Amino acid sequence: MIRLFSHFVSPRTTLLLGAELLILMLAAYIGIMYQLPTVHESGFPAFAYTEVAGFAFGMLFLMAGFGVYQADLWVDPKATEMRVLVALLVGFVLAVMASSLASERHDLEHFNFGMTMLVAVIGSSLVRFAFYRVGQRSDFKRRVLVLGTGSRVARFSEAARRNQMHDVIGYVGPQTSDHHVPLLRILPMASGESLCSVVQKHRIDEIVVAVRDRRDGGLPLQDLLECRLNGVKVTELPNFFEREYQQVMLDSINPSWMVFGLGFNQGWARSVVKRAFDLVVSLILLILTLPIMLLAAICIALEDGMPVLYRQERVGQHGRVFTIFKFRSMRIDAEKDGTPRWAATHDDRITQVGRIVRKLRIDELPQIINVLRGEMSFVGPRPERQFFVEKLEKQIPYYSARHSVKPGITGWAQVRYAYGASIEDTVEKLQYDLYYVKNHSLFLDLMTLIATVEVVLWGKGAR
């Protein structure tokens, strides 16, 4: 993984982004050159280079918004290719419209979009086919050995099976310990055999240390040092989990890891930059979505009467309580018994209009008011009701840590995990929230916004 502005980015995704950027620039260049002789006789005009770059970067951001660079789509190339084709089609329609406006300012008529699209589709398909074929080869995956077979390793093994960037070759643990992984996955060690010999035999690239009890020789430090000096990477389980899965493994961390480790940085400079980012993005979104919000308000009022806005107390930064604004998507008497409860799948309290605004995330738009008032950020952990916060803080360790930053309209947990309606779901989402709190930056906010577009377009996780 590449650490970029405190966020871990897959090298394969980075290379794919670079390759498709070159393909899109080449497609735009060929499209202009194909049209150029009929409209310009003095060679390739200087302003056309700007249009080539603008077209390529614009298409790249649009494709990212369609979710074609998500790691989980590597396992289904057909679904990914369909998204690529849809993104390219939408992008070309927008490019035709933009080019029609631009042609009034330049001698250059719009691209030959037939040629441009042909090159882009063929080039992108070939690049992705090559990346997929190479990525499936075990020779190009890092070979990982896990030192430990305890209970927390069992959860790690579940996540490892879904990963396409590395192969967990096996597990090594004390013979006397209780094993929480399949016995067939535990690598046999002959009497007196060292860890280094096992590493060499299986051509291991990285050792993940997942031993909880390290007393009385539980951790073979001398062997690990020898492996490290021989070029094998040695990584603690919490750091490996954070790097590979972009979340914090809750049952593997302790206060000292949070205190002495990298991240969890707060400061006035970061706060100023984030506040400026929030104001700019919120004002732009408010202008763009005002007609949609007016239409949603009218539809809610016609179906279920007033009020159209739903006000509710939520817990914000440092535990401060504030009033959140949302479009009402449930019946007015949704909690007539006075007991708060999470929304469930096919919840009968949700109105017909409410299902639509929830699916498209339109119900969240009034929270722009909370952002402008400084109570929320555009990106951050979702704010929860005080009733649930008090309950969850007693059951889940480190839950209060998510309140060290402002809550957000969208968040890293929202784009990485489906809607949570149980304690188990809350634990999973907290691990993503803690990753955001630990590594939050303007770059991670931008990545979250791009991923939010995918969530809205494909309706992931809505209830």
Secondary structure, 3 states (H helix, E strand, C coil): CEEECCEEECHHHHHHHHHHHHHHHHHHHHHHHHHHHHCCCCCCCHHHHHHHHHHHHHHHHHHHHCCCCCHHHHHCHHHHHHHHHHHHHHHHHHHHHHHHHHCCCCCCCCCCHHHHHHHHHHHHHHHHHHHHHHHHCHHHCEEEEEECCCHHHHHHHHHHHCCCCEEEEEEECCCCCCCCCCHHHECCCCCCCCHHHHHHHCCCCEEEECCCCCCCCCCCHHHHHHHHHCCCEEEEHHHHHHHHHCCCCHHHCCHHHHHHCCCCCCCHHHHHHHHHHHHHHHHHHHHHHHHHHHHHHHHHHHHHCCCCEEEEEEECHHHCEEEEEEECCECCCCCCCCCCCCCCCCCCCECHHHHHHHHCCHHHHHHHHHHHCCCCEEECCCCECHHHHHHHHHHCCCHHHHHHCCCEEECHHHHHCCCCCCHHHHHHHHHHHHHHHHHCCHHHHHHHHHHHHHHHHHCCCCC
